[in-house]
Amino acid sequence: MDILTIRDMIRNAERQFDNVAFQIRREDGSFRKLTYPEAVRQIKQLMQAFKSLGLKSTDKIAILSENRPEWSVSYLAVASYGAIAVPLDSLAENALLERVLVHSEAKYLIFSSKFKEFVDDLDIDIKLVNFDLLAEDGKCLSFGDLLRDEISWDELDDLRDDALAAILYTSGTTGGPKGVMLSHKNIVSNVTTACSLFKVGRSDKLVSVLPLHHTFEATAGFLAPFLVGAMVTHSESLKSTKIVQNLKDTKATILVGVPLLFQLFYEGIIREVLDKGPAVKFIFNVLLRLSRLLGIVGVNAGRIFFFFIHNKLGGHIRFWVAGGAAIDADLLRAFLTLGITIYQGYGLTESSPVISACNSKANRFGSVGRPLPGIEIKIKDPDRSGVGEIVAKGPNIMQGYYKNEDATREVLKDGWLYTGDLGYVDKEGFLYISGRIKDIIVSSAGVNVYPDEIEFEMSKIAYIKESCVIGRRVERGIRKGTEDVVAIVQPDIEAFEKNGLGTEVHDMHEVIWGEIEKLNESLPMHKRISSLEIRLGDFPKTSTRKIKRYQVRKEMEQLWRT
């Protein structure tokens, strides 16, 4: 059958699959499983409940919960019914959550008991459904109590592929919340293309780590496996040890994650090797060198040489996928040496989200791959080096921002999505990302400086845990109106202690600045860092662990004014 809507995906699953669809670990260590027949039955029961409650196709239903099978069932039921899902960021502040509920005009909120306190404090007109228990005051409906009668497919109104399926609010917005409107066609076209490109099938097993409200996880880690009958295990924790245990216990074949997750994995592997003593370290390094040499002639021996690592990760890895932020090409090479391939992709919530991706037939370190089939990209107003704004066109591009025509007109022009990202395309069609337009630093030489490039170089300094590069406007003198390059750095306290160095702020500043001065010698004049600020706490981040640069800039500008 042709799969054009999320409803088509569910009907396809009903006909074809009988294996486990979703599972999550219980406190006793066993897995609570939901098979495809059980999931489809719950979806149809929930749709019948929606009909009995009088919900219309234009109604919005918000979902607020940690990752769990009920989240997936709710999303699929809402979209398949023809209503509009509004996935909420489970890590967002209460004030922002309430603003989104008001802005989206959500009629119902389906939530887990983890958010009961937030829900109890809500002072808006919204009906409530609790995943777990009835609220003591009786103002909530119970999710379980709604799962009674099943709806039949012929009772539902026809569902067009251009119908609105979801409104997703972008994280880190500087003004009012922006709701990205995605149709069934937007989402399903991206899901089907991704499955075909990566050859995801029924035998695959995924561990879901990123928050499901995020489009990257929803498409790659939830809807894509559901389309083909694969199994999804929701990790009960974001701790790397828990994720590794889930990979091992489920014999996972695919993991979708952000660069930070893979960096932590690699650091954990190296730390474990070092803890085993000098003999093991020596053997490990010999095998690394041998694996690299064999890799030059096209032989990937890492899976054999490092079988003990693969066994710890379940022994069935096909590949991992990195998104949400740029990943260090050296980290990709390091994992490939161990026999693990990581494909990098690129996209935005506004593009459902994948625009381009590397894959088994076209993988290039440092690039985010070629555009997915059916998607066009262009580089708008490139400079002398070929860098310009990335614009994209295809069936995955959003309908617009909900109740925000001005913002829609800014980014949607003649069917093209103006991403706000800078990049270039090489002669073979591979896309490379340079940074965000709004993050560009204009040097005194009038040359654009891309913070991401400098942060990448700084990541190689052992004493730096994380960094954020911003521009500081020059207010006086002949350089007035230009910007200095400023590095805000969170020190790696463990690295200082390990090397017997002081951890007072001035001590760490002196050491890190010394390393930056060495780095500056290798950088072009316009990219050189002019000053350093030490940050002791964590950086503010999105749910996919990207640093909120605009918030850091706002904090620093306020500090500089005082």
Residue pairs with C-beta under 8 A, 6 or more apart in sequence:
1 8
1 11
1 12
1 15
2 8
3 9
3 12
3 188
3 192
3 227
4 161
4 184
4 185
4 188
5 79
5 80
5 159
5 160
5 161
5 163
5 165
5 184
5 185
5 188
6 76
6 79
6 80
6 165
6 184
6 187
6 188
6 223
7 79
7 80
7 82
7 156
7 159
7 184
8 188
9 76
9 188
9 191
9 223
9 226
9 227
10 40
10 43
10 76
10 80
11 153
12 227
13 21
13 36
13 39
13 40
13 226
13 229
14 36
14 37
14 40
16 229
17 36
17 37
17 202
17 229
18 35
18 36
18 37
19 35
19 36
19 202
19 229
19 231
20 33
20 34
20 35
20 36
20 231
21 34
21 35
21 36
21 38
21 39
21 69
21 72
21 226
21 229
21 231
21 232
22 33
22 34
22 39
22 69
22 72
22 73
22 231
22 232
22 233
22 234
23 31
23 32
23 33
23 34
23 69
23 231
23 232
23 233
23 234
23 250
24 31
24 32
24 67
24 68
24 69
24 233
24 234
24 236
25 31
25 32
25 233
25 236
25 246
26 32
31 233
32 69
34 42
34 69
34 73
36 229
39 69
39 72
39 73
39 76
41 150
42 73
42 77
42 147
43 73
43 76
43 77
43 80
44 77
44 150
44 151
44 152
45 146
45 147
45 148
45 149
45 150
45 151
46 73
46 74
46 77
46 81
46 146
46 147
47 77
47 80
47 81
47 151
47 156
48 148
48 149
48 150
48 151
49 146
49 147
49 148
50 61
50 77
50 78
50 81
50 83
51 81
51 151
51 155
53 108
53 127
55 61
55 81
55 83
55 107
55 108
56 83
57 81
57 82
57 83
57 157
57 163
58 83
58 84
59 83
59 84
59 107
59 108
60 83
60 84
60 85
60 86
60 104
60 105
60 106
60 107
60 167
61 74
61 78
61 83
61 84
61 85
61 86
61 106
61 107
61 108
61 109
61 110
62 85
62 86
62 87
62 88
62 100
62 101
62 104
62 106
62 108
62 109
62 110
62 126
63 71
63 74
63 75
63 78
63 85
63 86
63 87
63 88
63 109
63 110
63 111
63 213
64 88
64 90
64 97
64 109
64 110
64 111
64 112
64 115
64 118
64 119
65 71
65 90
65 110
65 111
65 112
65 114
65 115
65 131
66 90
66 112
66 114
67 208
67 211
67 212
67 234
67 235
68 112
68 131
68 234
69 234
70 112
70 131
70 143
71 212
72 212
72 222
72 226
72 232
74 85
74 110
74 143
75 85
75 87
75 166
75 212
75 218
75 222
76 226
78 84
78 85
79 85
79 165
79 166
79 184
80 159
81 156
82 156
82 157
82 159
82 163
84 164
84 165
84 166
84 167
85 165
85 166
85 167
86 100
86 101
86 104
86 106
86 166
86 167
86 168
86 169
86 179
87 166
87 168
87 212
87 213
87 218
88 97
88 100
88 101
88 169
88 213
89 96
89 97
89 169
89 171
89 211
89 213
89 214
89 543
90 114
90 115
90 211
90 213
90 543
91 211
91 543
92 100
92 171
92 543
94 118
94 121
96 177
97 118
98 122
98 124
99 176
99 177
100 169
100 177
100 179
101 109
101 122
101 124
101 126
102 124
103 176
103 177
103 179
103 402
103 403
104 167
104 169
104 179
104 402
106 126
107 126
107 127
108 126
108 127
108 128
108 129
109 119
109 126
109 127
109 128
109 129
110 129
110 131
110 143
111 119
111 128
111 129
111 130
111 131
112 130
112 131
112 132
113 130
113 131
113 132
113 133
116 130
116 135
119 128
119 135
119 140
120 135
127 141
128 135
128 139
128 140
128 141
129 140
129 141
129 142
129 143
129 146
130 140
130 141
130 142
130 143
131 143
132 143
133 142
134 140
134 141
134 142
134 145
159 184
160 184
161 183
161 184
161 185
161 188
162 183
162 184
162 185
163 183
163 184
164 181
164 182
164 183
164 399
165 182
165 183
165 184
165 186
165 187
166 181
166 182
166 187
167 179
167 180
167 181
167 182
167 402
168 179
168 180
168 182
168 213
168 215
168 349
169 177
169 178
169 179
169 180
170 177
170 178
170 180
170 349
170 350
171 214
171 542
171 543
171 544
172 542
172 546
172 548
172 550
172 551
174 550
176 404
178 401
178 402
178 404
178 407
179 401
179 402
179 403
179 404
180 215
180 349
180 350
180 398
180 401
180 402
181 398
181 399
181 400
181 401
181 402
182 215
182 352
182 398
182 399
183 399
185 395
186 352
186 395
186 396
186 397
186 398
186 399
187 219
187 223
187 352
187 396
189 352
189 374
189 394
189 395
189 396
190 219
190 351
190 352
190 353
190 354
190 372
190 396
191 219
191 223
191 224
191 227
192 227
193 354
193 372
193 373
193 374
193 396
194 200
194 219
194 220
194 224
194 354
194 357
194 372
195 224
195 227
195 228
196 373
197 357
197 359
197 372
197 373
198 254
198 319
198 321
198 343
198 357
198 359
198 360
199 360
200 224
200 225
200 228
200 230
200 254
201 228
201 229
201 230
202 228
202 229
202 230
203 230
203 253
204 225
204 228
204 230
204 231
204 253
204 254
204 318
205 230
205 231
205 233
205 250
205 251
205 252
205 253
205 254
205 316
206 221
206 225
206 230
206 231
206 232
206 233
206 252
206 253
206 254
206 255
206 256
207 232
207 233
207 235
207 243
207 246
207 247
207 250
207 252
207 255
208 217
208 221
208 222
208 232
208 233
208 234
208 235
208 256
209 217
209 221
209 235
209 238
209 243
209 255
209 256
209 257
209 261
210 216
210 217
210 221
210 256
210 257
210 258
210 324
210 543
210 544
211 217
211 543
211 544
212 218
212 221
212 222
213 543
214 324
214 543
214 544
215 347
215 349
215 352
215 353
216 256
216 323
216 324
216 347
216 353
216 354
216 544
217 256
219 352
219 353
219 354
220 256
220 321
220 323
220 354
221 232
221 256
222 232
224 230
225 231
225 232
226 232
231 250
233 246
233 250
233 252
235 242
235 243
235 246
236 242
236 246
237 243
240 261
240 264
240 265
240 268
243 255
243 261
244 265
244 268
244 312
244 313
246 252
247 255
247 313
247 314
247 317
248 311
248 312
248 313
248 314
249 314
250 314
251 314
251 315
251 316
252 313
252 314
252 316
252 317
253 316
253 317
253 318
254 317
254 318
254 319
254 320
254 321
255 317
255 320
255 321
256 320
256 321
256 323
257 320
257 321
257 322
258 322
258 323
258 324
258 325
258 544
258 545
258 546
259 322
259 324
259 325
259 326
259 327
259 328
259 331
260 325
260 545
261 545
262 320
262 322
262 327
262 331
262 335
262 342
263 328
263 331
266 331
266 334
266 335
269 309
269 338
273 280
273 281
273 284
274 281
287 305
287 306
288 337
290 301
290 305
291 300
291 301
291 302
291 305
291 306
291 337
291 338
291 339
292 337
294 300
294 301
295 301
295 302
295 336
295 337
300 336
300 339
301 339
302 336
302 337
302 338
302 339
302 340
303 310
303 339
304 339
305 339
306 338
306 339
309 338
309 339
310 317
310 339
310 340
313 340
317 340
319 340
319 341
319 342
319 343
319 360
320 335
320 340
320 341
320 342
320 343
321 342
321 343
321 344
321 345
321 357
322 332
322 342
322 343
322 344
322 345
323 344
323 345
323 346
323 347
323 353
323 354
323 544
324 544
324 545
324 546
325 544
325 545
325 546
326 344
326 433
326 452
326 456
327 342
327 344
328 456
328 459
329 365
329 366
331 342
332 342
332 344
332 365
333 365
335 341
335 342
336 342
341 360
341 363
343 357
343 358
343 359
343 360
343 363
343 369
344 357
344 358
344 367
344 368
344 369
345 354
345 356
345 357
345 358
345 368
345 369
346 354
346 355
346 356
346 357
346 368
346 369
346 431
346 433
347 353
347 354
347 355
347 356
348 355
348 417
348 419
348 421
349 398
350 397
350 398
350 411
350 417
350 419
351 375
351 392
351 394
351 396
351 397
351 398
351 417
351 419
352 396
352 397
352 398
354 372
354 396
355 371
355 372
355 375
355 377
355 390
355 392
355 394
355 396
355 419
355 431
356 368
356 369
356 370
356 371
356 372
356 375
356 377
356 431
357 368
357 369
357 370
357 372
358 364
358 367
358 368
358 369
359 369
362 369
362 370
362 430
363 369
364 430
366 432
367 426
367 430
367 431
367 432
368 431
368 432
368 433
369 430
369 431
370 429
370 430
370 431
371 377
371 392
371 394
371 429
371 431
372 394
372 396
374 394
374 395
374 396
375 392
375 393
375 394
375 396
376 392
376 393
376 394
377 390
377 391
377 392
377 393
377 425
377 431
378 390
378 391
378 392
378 416
379 386
379 387
379 388
379 389
379 390
379 391
379 423
379 424
379 425
380 388
380 389
380 390
380 391
380 418
381 388
381 389
382 388
382 424
383 448
385 424
386 424
386 425
387 422
387 423
387 424
387 434
387 448
388 422
388 423
388 424
389 418
389 419
389 420
389 421
389 422
389 437
390 419
390 421
390 422
390 423
390 431
390 433
391 416
391 417
391 418
391 419
392 416
392 417
392 419
393 415
393 416
393 417
397 412
397 415
397 416
397 417
398 412
398 417
400 408
400 412
401 407
401 408
410 418
411 417
411 418
411 419
411 420
412 418
420 436
420 437
420 438
421 433
421 434
421 435
421 436
421 437
422 433
422 434
422 435
422 436
422 437
422 440
422 450
423 431
423 432
423 433
423 434
424 431
424 432
424 434
425 431
425 432
426 432
433 452
434 450
434 452
434 453
435 450
435 451
435 452
435 453
436 549
438 550
439 450
439 451
439 452
439 470
439 549
440 448
440 449
440 450
441 448
441 449
441 450
441 451
441 469
441 470
441 471
441 483
441 485
442 448
442 449
442 471
442 482
442 483
443 449
443 482
443 483
443 485
443 526
443 527
444 474
444 479
444 482
444 526
445 525
445 526
446 482
447 526
449 471
449 483
449 485
449 526
449 527
451 468
451 469
451 470
451 549
453 527
454 469
454 485
454 487
454 523
454 527
454 529
455 467
455 468
455 469
457 519
457 522
457 523
458 464
458 467
458 469
458 487
458 489
458 516
458 519
459 467
461 512
461 515
461 516
461 519
462 492
462 495
463 491
463 492
463 495
463 496
463 508
463 511
463 512
463 515
464 489
464 490
464 491
464 492
464 512
464 515
465 490
465 491
465 492
465 493
466 489
466 490
466 538
466 539
466 547
467 487
467 488
467 489
467 490
468 487
468 488
468 539
468 547
468 549
468 552
469 485
469 486
469 487
469 488
469 529
470 486
470 488
470 549
470 552
470 553
470 556
471 483
471 484
471 485
471 486
472 483
472 484
472 486
472 530
472 531
472 556
472 560
473 481
473 482
473 483
474 480
474 481
474 482
474 483
474 484
484 530
484 531
485 527
485 528
485 529
485 530
486 529
486 530
486 531
486 532
486 533
486 556
487 516
487 529
487 531
487 532
487 533
488 533
488 535
488 539
488 552
488 556
489 512
489 532
489 533
489 534
489 535
490 535
490 536
490 537
490 538
490 539
491 503
491 508
491 512
491 534
491 536
493 503
496 502
496 503
496 507
496 508
496 511
497 503
501 507
501 508
501 511
502 508
505 534
505 536
508 534
509 532
509 534
512 532
512 534
513 532
516 529
516 532
519 529
520 528
520 529
523 529
533 556
539 547
539 548
539 552
540 547
540 548
540 551
540 552
541 547
541 548
542 548
